[in-house]
């Protein structure tokens, strides 16, 4: 198959200022979240694609700092919720309370009414509390006492979890995992990156940074709309769907990726093209986002786990078996 690009739909005068704005945002985050350029790009892809992210990594790698840097770089509202076993759904969404002065019930909005919600150590709370995020992540609204209330835009949930410590944690239900656009794994920085990190942090009396906003919330919404309008060939849409369908027929998987994964692949590929300053999507854009988009949506069989296979390895193998369109 050969991809035909409609040059009439390519607008360099649109993509160039977008690329400049993204570079400014990337640079602002990277001056504090040091040595993790790939992770920063994946976060920006999720933001452009108007999705939510699940960040996984051992303690001390800056998961919370990354969320703060992202939220502070955009002139919007930021809320943090520390998930604990005793946290209640109303502590996140809010609730109706009786006002003694007015003798009426009024709505007390919870921290989820924000632009950027950091769900720190989300797997520390049981499923009942985790499920409080299901409606707001999918429908961008919160229902309190039967009344649906819209939340500010743009809106993004940034959840973190530690992959090593399992005592006192609760696995995220499949329905919630599927609502995360990407699962981003943070690894240790390189020697050079960690040296730069240590130098920067130790020049401050504490680890709090004065992070300045570089773009407005309204500008971010415009970028998200531009991303949605990014040119993609129908053959590439079919390619993304065939990748997801391949996961449903794989003998090494208990469950494959659903239609939401196909949509996520396409949305993230469009954002990846924008990050690369391209005016249209290429097959490599889809391949490059496949791991973070699919890894949390697939479950290995016991046999695969016994053989030492992990989900990322299986995805990479499957990408080799699904034929991509040619440019």
Residue pairs with C-beta under 8 A, 6 or more apart in sequence:
1 235
1 325
1 326
2 325
2 326
2 327
3 233
3 235
3 236
3 283
3 325
3 326
3 327
4 233
5 231
5 233
5 280
6 231
9 231
9 279
9 280
10 231
10 279
10 280
11 279
12 279
14 226
14 279
15 274
15 277
15 278
15 279
16 277
18 223
18 226
18 274
19 274
19 277
21 215
21 219
21 223
22 44
22 48
22 223
22 274
22 275
24 214
24 215
25 44
25 73
25 74
25 214
25 215
26 40
26 41
26 44
28 69
28 73
28 211
28 212
28 214
29 40
29 43
29 66
29 69
29 70
29 73
30 36
30 37
30 40
31 200
32 65
32 69
32 200
32 209
32 211
33 39
33 40
33 62
33 65
33 66
33 69
34 189
34 193
34 196
34 197
34 200
35 189
35 190
35 192
35 193
35 194
35 196
35 197
36 62
36 66
36 186
36 189
36 193
39 66
39 184
39 186
40 66
41 275
42 53
42 182
42 184
42 289
42 292
43 53
43 66
43 70
43 184
44 271
44 275
45 182
45 268
45 271
45 272
45 275
45 289
46 52
46 53
46 156
46 181
46 182
46 184
46 268
46 271
47 70
47 154
47 156
47 220
47 224
47 271
48 223
48 224
48 227
48 270
48 271
48 274
48 275
49 181
49 224
49 227
49 264
49 267
49 268
49 270
49 271
50 154
50 156
50 224
50 227
50 228
50 267
51 156
51 180
51 181
51 182
51 264
51 267
51 268
52 137
52 156
52 157
52 158
52 159
52 179
52 180
52 181
53 156
53 157
53 158
53 159
53 180
53 181
53 182
53 183
53 184
54 122
54 159
54 160
54 161
54 172
54 177
54 180
54 182
54 183
54 184
54 296
55 63
55 66
55 67
55 158
55 159
55 160
55 161
55 183
55 184
55 186
56 160
56 161
56 162
56 163
56 183
56 184
56 185
56 186
57 63
57 160
57 162
57 163
57 185
57 186
57 187
58 162
58 163
58 164
59 162
61 186
61 187
61 188
61 189
62 186
63 160
63 186
64 80
64 118
64 120
64 160
65 207
66 158
66 186
67 80
67 116
67 118
67 158
67 160
68 78
68 118
68 211
69 209
69 211
70 116
70 158
71 78
71 115
71 116
71 118
71 158
72 78
72 211
72 212
72 213
73 211
73 212
73 213
73 214
73 215
74 115
74 116
74 154
74 213
74 214
74 215
74 216
74 217
74 220
75 213
75 215
75 216
75 217
76 114
76 115
76 116
76 152
76 154
76 217
76 220
77 114
77 115
77 116
77 152
78 114
78 115
78 116
78 118
79 111
79 112
79 113
79 114
79 116
79 117
79 118
80 111
80 117
80 118
80 120
81 87
81 91
81 92
81 111
81 112
81 117
81 118
81 119
81 120
82 120
82 121
82 124
83 119
83 120
83 121
83 122
83 123
83 124
83 125
83 129
83 130
84 124
84 125
85 124
85 125
85 126
85 168
87 124
87 125
87 129
88 129
89 128
89 129
89 131
89 132
90 110
90 132
91 110
91 129
92 110
92 111
92 112
92 129
92 132
92 133
93 110
93 112
93 132
93 136
93 142
93 144
94 107
94 108
94 109
94 110
94 112
94 113
94 142
94 144
95 107
95 108
95 110
95 144
95 145
96 105
96 106
96 107
96 108
96 144
96 145
97 105
97 106
97 108
98 104
98 105
99 105
99 106
105 145
107 144
107 145
107 147
107 149
109 149
110 142
111 117
112 132
112 133
112 136
112 142
112 151
113 142
113 149
113 151
113 152
114 151
114 152
114 155
115 152
115 153
115 154
115 155
115 156
115 217
116 155
116 156
116 158
117 155
117 156
117 157
117 158
118 158
118 159
118 160
119 133
119 157
119 158
119 159
119 160
120 159
120 160
121 160
121 161
121 162
122 130
122 159
122 160
122 161
122 172
123 130
123 161
123 162
123 169
123 170
123 171
123 172
124 168
124 169
124 170
125 170
126 170
127 170
127 173
130 170
130 172
130 173
130 176
131 173
131 176
133 157
133 176
133 179
134 175
134 176
134 179
135 141
135 142
135 143
136 142
136 151
136 155
136 157
137 157
137 176
137 179
137 180
138 179
140 150
140 151
140 153
140 155
141 148
141 149
141 150
141 151
142 148
142 149
142 151
143 149
152 217
153 217
153 221
154 217
154 220
154 221
154 224
157 180
159 180
161 169
161 172
174 255
177 183
177 296
177 297
178 258
178 260
178 261
178 297
179 260
180 296
181 264
181 267
181 268
181 293
182 264
182 268
182 289
182 292
182 293
183 292
183 295
183 296
184 292
185 292
185 295
188 194
189 197
201 207
223 274
226 274
227 267
227 270
227 271
227 274
228 267
228 270
230 270
230 271
230 273
230 274
230 279
230 280
230 281
231 279
231 280
231 281
232 266
232 269
232 270
232 280
232 281
233 280
233 281
233 325
235 325
236 266
236 269
236 281
236 282
236 283
236 286
236 325
237 266
239 283
239 286
239 322
239 324
239 325
240 262
240 265
240 266
240 269
240 286
241 262
242 322
243 262
243 265
243 286
243 290
243 294
243 318
243 319
243 322
244 256
244 257
244 258
244 259
244 261
244 262
244 265
244 294
245 256
246 256
246 318
246 321
246 322
247 253
247 256
247 257
247 261
247 294
247 297
247 298
247 318
248 256
248 257
249 256
250 256
250 314
250 318
251 301
252 300
252 301
252 303
252 304
252 309
252 314
253 298
253 299
253 300
253 301
253 304
253 314
254 299
254 300
254 301
255 298
255 299
256 297
256 298
257 294
257 297
257 298
258 297
261 293
261 294
261 297
264 293
265 286
265 289
265 290
265 293
265 294
266 281
266 286
268 289
268 292
268 293
269 281
269 285
269 286
269 289
270 281
270 285
272 281
272 285
272 288
272 289
273 279
273 280
273 281
273 282
273 285
276 285
278 285
282 327
283 324
283 325
283 327
286 324
287 319
287 324
290 315
290 319
291 312
291 315
291 316
294 311
294 315
295 311
295 312
295 315
298 311
298 314
298 315
300 309
300 310
300 311
300 314
304 314
